[in-house]
Amino acid sequence: MTSIIYYVKAIPERKMRVSREQVTENRRTILEAASRLFREHGFEAVTVAEIMQAAGLTHGGFYGYFASKDELIAGALADVLAKRPEPSGNLATYAAGYLSPTHRDNRAGGCPTAALAGETIRLVGRARAEMTTGLKRQIERLSRIATGETAAQKRQAAIGSWAAMVGGMIMARVSDDPALSGEILDQTRAWLEAQGKDHEQRDSQHRATLSRHVRGSHARRS
């Protein structure tokens, strides 16, 4: 009798656990669908119904996951910005991948900053805060691969390079002249690469000067 009672009680607990897991999965699917549609078309052009359809869920179930479209926008920004991959190599290598025709032509799967920063400027509250958090995180990440002798120099290089990359991508996408669009990508990449080489050259010259001073000091003491 005891085992029967235990079995009967266990059924609703198991169902509740599966239900929570499905809610989490559905929410993740909605966020991913919203993120892609927002990057492709913008916040205002995409409806909640279109997002739920893309997620494979009914429109009526939306408010079981989000209180409003504004909350969804903030959540989608937080989700996609947090998933931005860690940059590797150096800034020139990262820029080469970022400033590519493939990225330019893939708004839906590309950088959320380039796709949505212009619209987020006009928002208030959590959505803009999430974009700011993502911006800070990206600067910190790029600072780790930037050239520079000090943390301040690395951060300056990271901010300048990121501004050039995002600005270059926006300009390349807004141009309806394919030649100009490609030129913007090429020249921005070339400029960033030159900045890195100039710094490396200055750094090398600085080390050579220090080395000469050290050798001269040793020679005088001898």
C-alpha positions as a Python dict, from the first residue, in 0.01 Angstrom:
ca = {
    (1, 'M'): (0, 0, 0),
    (2, 'T'): (284, 233, 84),
    (3, 'S'): (448, 183, -255),
    (4, 'I'): (121, 258, -437),
    (5, 'I'): (75, 586, -249),
    (6, 'Y'): (434, 683, -327),
    (7, 'Y'): (386, 610, -696),
    (8, 'V'): (70, 820, -717),
    (9, 'K'): (240, 1115, -551),
    (10, 'A'): (548, 1088, -769),
    (11, 'I'): (357, 1132, -1096),
    (12, 'P'): (264, 1502, -1057),
    (13, 'E'): (615, 1582, -928),
    (14, 'R'): (770, 1428, -1241),
    (15, 'K'): (524, 1610, -1467),
    (16, 'M'): (602, 1940, -1294),
    (17, 'R'): (976, 1886, -1341),
    (18, 'V'): (935, 1816, -1714),
    (19, 'S'): (710, 2119, -1748),
    (20, 'R'): (973, 2350, -1599),
    (21, 'E'): (1234, 2209, -1834),
    (22, 'Q'): (1004, 2270, -2131),
    (23, 'V'): (936, 2626, -2019),
    (24, 'T'): (1311, 2693, -2005),
    (25, 'E'): (1360, 2541, -2348),
    (26, 'N'): (1070, 2738, -2497),
    (27, 'R'): (1202, 3062, -2352),
    (28, 'R'): (1545, 2994, -2503),
    (29, 'T'): (1385, 2923, -2842),
    (30, 'I'): (1184, 3246, -2828),
    (31, 'L'): (1493, 3451, -2741),
    (32, 'E'): (1690, 3300, -3028),
    (33, 'A'): (1408, 3358, -3278),
    (34, 'A'): (1361, 3715, -3157),
    (35, 'S'): (1732, 3787, -3175),
    (36, 'R'): (1757, 3675, -3537),
    (37, 'L'): (1442, 3857, -3647),
    (38, 'F'): (1537, 4177, -3465),
    (39, 'R'): (1885, 4181, -3621),
    (40, 'E'): (1739, 4118, -3965),
    (41, 'H'): (1443, 4359, -3958),
    (42, 'G'): (1470, 4580, -3648),
    (43, 'F'): (1266, 4600, -3330),
    (44, 'E'): (962, 4783, -3463),
    (45, 'A'): (923, 4585, -3786),
    (46, 'V'): (890, 4250, -3607),
    (47, 'T'): (570, 4154, -3424),
    (48, 'V'): (531, 3924, -3128),
    (49, 'A'): (318, 3695, -3345),
    (50, 'E'): (599, 3661, -3600),
    (51, 'I'): (850, 3580, -3328),
    (52, 'M'): (629, 3313, -3174),
    (53, 'Q'): (563, 3162, -3515),
    (54, 'A'): (938, 3150, -3585),
    (55, 'A'): (984, 2979, -3248),
    (56, 'G'): (719, 2721, -3336),
    (57, 'L'): (487, 2833, -3054),
    (58, 'T'): (141, 2986, -3038),
    (59, 'H'): (96, 3361, -3017),
    (60, 'G'): (-129, 3331, -2716),
    (61, 'G'): (142, 3169, -2508),
    (62, 'F'): (379, 3467, -2530),
    (63, 'Y'): (277, 3627, -2201),
    (64, 'G'): (355, 3308, -2018),
    (65, 'Y'): (721, 3384, -2088),
    (66, 'F'): (749, 3763, -2112),
    (67, 'A'): (548, 4049, -1966),
    (68, 'S'): (588, 4266, -2277),
    (69, 'K'): (770, 4307, -2605),
    (70, 'D'): (1006, 4550, -2432),
    (71, 'E'): (1104, 4276, -2189),
    (72, 'L'): (1161, 4041, -2481),
    (73, 'I'): (1382, 4298, -2657),
    (74, 'A'): (1596, 4336, -2346),
    (75, 'G'): (1614, 3961, -2297),
    (76, 'A'): (1708, 3897, -2659),
    (77, 'L'): (1985, 4157, -2642),
    (78, 'A'): (2120, 4013, -2318),
    (79, 'D'): (2115, 3662, -2463),
    (80, 'V'): (2286, 3733, -2794),
    (81, 'L'): (2545, 3970, -2648),
    (82, 'A'): (2641, 3717, -2382),
    (83, 'K'): (2693, 3453, -2651),
    (84, 'R'): (2942, 3663, -2846),
    (85, 'P'): (3250, 3439, -2891),
    (86, 'E'): (3574, 3525, -2718),
    (87, 'P'): (3812, 3693, -2968),
    (88, 'S'): (4140, 3517, -3036),
    (89, 'G'): (4462, 3602, -3214),
    (90, 'N'): (4509, 3977, -3245),
    (91, 'L'): (4292, 4272, -3339),
    (92, 'A'): (4389, 4254, -3707),
    (93, 'T'): (4286, 3888, -3724),
    (94, 'Y'): (3958, 3960, -3548),
    (95, 'A'): (3889, 4257, -3776),
    (96, 'A'): (3953, 4046, -4086),
    (97, 'G'): (3673, 3809, -3986),
    (98, 'Y'): (3439, 4083, -3867),
    (99, 'L'): (3483, 4310, -4169),
    (100, 'S'): (3402, 4040, -4423),
    (101, 'P'): (3137, 4028, -4699),
    (102, 'T'): (2995, 3715, -4534),
    (103, 'H'): (2930, 3900, -4210),
    (104, 'R'): (2799, 4205, -4394),
    (105, 'D'): (2542, 3993, -4577),
    (106, 'N'): (2430, 3800, -4267),
    (107, 'R'): (2254, 4058, -4054),
    (108, 'A'): (2031, 3800, -3886),
    (109, 'G'): (2326, 3597, -3761),
    (110, 'G'): (2579, 3876, -3726),
    (111, 'C'): (2692, 4132, -3473),
    (112, 'P'): (2402, 4269, -3264),
    (113, 'T'): (2588, 4594, -3201),
    (114, 'A'): (2616, 4679, -3571),
    (115, 'A'): (2260, 4563, -3639),
    (116, 'L'): (2076, 4715, -3344),
    (117, 'A'): (2279, 4989, -3174),
    (118, 'G'): (2113, 5261, -3384),
    (119, 'E'): (1767, 5151, -3272),
    (120, 'T'): (1867, 5087, -2912),
    (121, 'I'): (1975, 5451, -2879),
    (122, 'R'): (1606, 5546, -2882),
    (123, 'L'): (1509, 5297, -2612),
    (124, 'V'): (1516, 5345, -2238),
    (125, 'G'): (1544, 5110, -1945),
    (126, 'R'): (1680, 4758, -1953),
    (127, 'A'): (1732, 4725, -2330),
    (128, 'R'): (1982, 5009, -2342),
    (129, 'A'): (2144, 4885, -2022),
    (130, 'E'): (2196, 4543, -2180),
    (131, 'M'): (2358, 4698, -2487),
    (132, 'T'): (2586, 4900, -2258),
    (133, 'T'): (2682, 4585, -2067),
    (134, 'G'): (2761, 4411, -2394),
    (135, 'L'): (2971, 4707, -2508),
    (136, 'K'): (3175, 4704, -2186),
    (137, 'R'): (3227, 4330, -2212),
    (138, 'Q'): (3346, 4354, -2573),
    (139, 'I'): (3593, 4631, -2492),
    (140, 'E'): (3737, 4419, -2211),
    (141, 'R'): (3768, 4119, -2443),
    (142, 'L'): (3937, 4316, -2720),
    (143, 'S'): (4171, 4480, -2469),
    (144, 'R'): (4313, 4136, -2396),
    (145, 'I'): (4429, 4093, -2758),
    (146, 'A'): (4513, 4457, -2833),
    (147, 'T'): (4864, 4593, -2873),
    (148, 'G'): (5004, 4826, -2610),
    (149, 'E'): (5255, 4842, -2330),
    (150, 'T'): (5007, 4941, -2061),
    (151, 'A'): (4648, 4854, -1979),
    (152, 'A'): (4544, 5208, -2077),
    (153, 'Q'): (4707, 5175, -2419),
    (154, 'K'): (4548, 4837, -2479),
    (155, 'R'): (4205, 4973, -2385),
    (156, 'Q'): (4250, 5272, -2614),
    (157, 'A'): (4340, 5040, -2903),
    (158, 'A'): (4042, 4817, -2825),
    (159, 'I'): (3793, 5106, -2819),
    (160, 'G'): (3930, 5266, -3135),
    (161, 'S'): (3940, 4938, -3323),
    (162, 'W'): (3591, 4832, -3215),
    (163, 'A'): (3450, 5171, -3313),
    (164, 'A'): (3613, 5138, -3656),
    (165, 'M'): (3485, 4783, -3703),
    (166, 'V'): (3124, 4859, -3606),
    (167, 'G'): (3120, 5187, -3798),
    (168, 'G'): (3273, 5021, -4103),
    (169, 'M'): (3018, 4741, -4095),
    (170, 'I'): (2726, 4983, -4067),
    (171, 'M'): (2858, 5194, -4357),
    (172, 'A'): (2917, 4885, -4572),
    (173, 'R'): (2564, 4763, -4509),
    (174, 'V'): (2394, 5096, -4571),
    (175, 'S'): (2559, 5146, -4910),
    (176, 'D'): (2358, 5024, -5210),
    (177, 'D'): (2673, 5047, -5421),
    (178, 'P'): (2844, 4703, -5403),
    (179, 'A'): (3181, 4846, -5503),
    (180, 'L'): (3172, 5112, -5233),
    (181, 'S'): (3049, 4862, -4976),
    (182, 'G'): (3338, 4628, -5050),
    (183, 'E'): (3585, 4916, -5051),
    (184, 'I'): (3472, 5025, -4705),
    (185, 'L'): (3532, 4677, -4567),
    (186, 'D'): (3872, 4645, -4738),
    (187, 'Q'): (3998, 4989, -4639),
    (188, 'T'): (3881, 4961, -4278),
    (189, 'R'): (4060, 4626, -4247),
    (190, 'A'): (4373, 4772, -4404),
    (191, 'W'): (4365, 5075, -4175),
    (192, 'L'): (4331, 4862, -3862),
    (193, 'E'): (4611, 4634, -3976),
    (194, 'A'): (4834, 4938, -4037),
    (195, 'Q'): (4758, 5072, -3690),
    (196, 'G'): (4869, 4743, -3538),
    (197, 'K'): (5190, 4731, -3744),
    (198, 'D'): (5274, 5093, -3659),
    (199, 'H'): (5240, 5020, -3291),
    (200, 'E'): (5451, 4704, -3318),
    (201, 'Q'): (5719, 4903, -3501),
    (202, 'R'): (5719, 5178, -3239),
    (203, 'D'): (5732, 4916, -2966),
    (204, 'S'): (6026, 4743, -3134),
    (205, 'Q'): (6212, 5074, -3171),
    (206, 'H'): (6144, 5156, -2807),
    (207, 'R'): (6285, 4820, -2693),
    (208, 'A'): (6591, 4868, -2915),
    (209, 'T'): (6652, 5213, -2764),
    (210, 'L'): (6625, 5076, -2411),
    (211, 'S'): (6863, 4795, -2500),
    (212, 'R'): (7122, 5044, -2632),
    (213, 'H'): (7092, 5252, -2316),
    (214, 'V'): (7145, 4942, -2102),
    (215, 'R'): (7447, 4833, -2303),
    (216, 'G'): (7591, 5187, -2286),
    (217, 'S'): (7540, 5199, -1912),
    (218, 'H'): (7720, 4867, -1868),
    (219, 'A'): (8006, 4985, -2092),
    (220, 'R'): (8053, 5306, -1890),
    (221, 'R'): (8064, 5113, -1562),
    (222, 'S'): (8325, 4881, -1711),
}
